[in-house]
Amino acid sequence: MNQRPMLPNTLLVADSFCPASRALPPRLGLCLAPNACVAIALALLFWASTAFAQSSSEDAPRTIAAQQQPSLSEGASTEQQESDRRVQAQSTSATTSPPASTLESGEEGKQSKRILWIFPNYRAVSAGTQLPPLSLKNKFWLATQDSFDYSSFVAAAILAGVGQAKKSYPEFGQGAKGYGRYYWHAMADQAVGNYLTEAIVPAVTHEDPRYYTLGHGGFFKRTGYAVSRLFITRTDAGGRTFNFSEIVGNGAGAGISDTYYPARERTWTKTYQKWGTQIALDGAFNILKEFWPDINQAIFHGKY
């Protein structure tokens, strides 16, 4: 915290100790008598010493309650000794166990492997979780999971049906043969994009392709955070860097797709549209990932 604006007020507190300080103009109309300055200075010193003592006592290990009890008499029975040991063990466990609020807070921002049992959520990291960096093998495995998950085949089937119904690419034709062309193009688009943004580019730039959930703050703060992850990501070393995996990876994927689409689709405009559309979809999914733990707890009670 920047304490520079509070400096003139501090000088007023020292008014009674330094006569030259009385020549200073009052800040925000504050003017204190010398006796009041002395009283406030003493009060501040007393408060600071009390606060320091309280914080020191909280940080120090707590004394076991059983140790404060008077010692047992020489004629104490064995049952009484065993009872005292049980009390000591209970007090020790109560001292070392974390508070309930800590346990409950661990459930906040907890991500699941899937969203609504359908959409894969392997890249989402629960709020407050610290993970080791992904190895090259794990990055490629992450891309493989997203590319060949059963939901990927379902999504490609839906996209192929919509594309064929709209005749998006007349060169593909109609019927089963035409649908097959639409289908493998949709699967190829997903796989190329996933391997570039989750494995190949992150391996070159040493970036972490996972989404780290913020999990706290208001709606606009968390939404802004989710959108900003399109441009900012973590490095394997835990730092922050520009998200080359997202921006460059999706751009490269849009360019590679030109090689297996019809010639009339190989234009700068079409490529730019595919690039921008994919980035926008990733931003929408980031927002969904950010708020999914809240939705899951509020509506589904953590069942998904």
KAWOKA-V770814 format. One record per helix or strand. SS is the DSSP state (~ for helix, > for strand). FROM is the first residue (numbers start at 1). TO is the last residue. If there is no record, write none. Layout:
BEGIN
ss:SS from:FROM to:TO
ss:SS from:FROM to:TO
END
This chain:
BEGIN
ss:~ from:4 to:16
ss:~ from:19 to:23
ss:~ from:34 to:59
ss:~ from:65 to:68
ss:~ from:78 to:96
ss:~ from:100 to:105
ss:> from:114 to:115
ss:> from:119 to:120
ss:> from:124 to:125
ss:~ from:136 to:148
ss:~ from:150 to:166
ss:~ from:170 to:172
ss:~ from:175 to:205
ss:> from:207 to:208
ss:> from:211 to:212
ss:~ from:219 to:228
ss:> from:232 to:235
ss:> from:240 to:242
ss:~ from:244 to:257
ss:~ from:263 to:265
ss:~ from:268 to:300
END
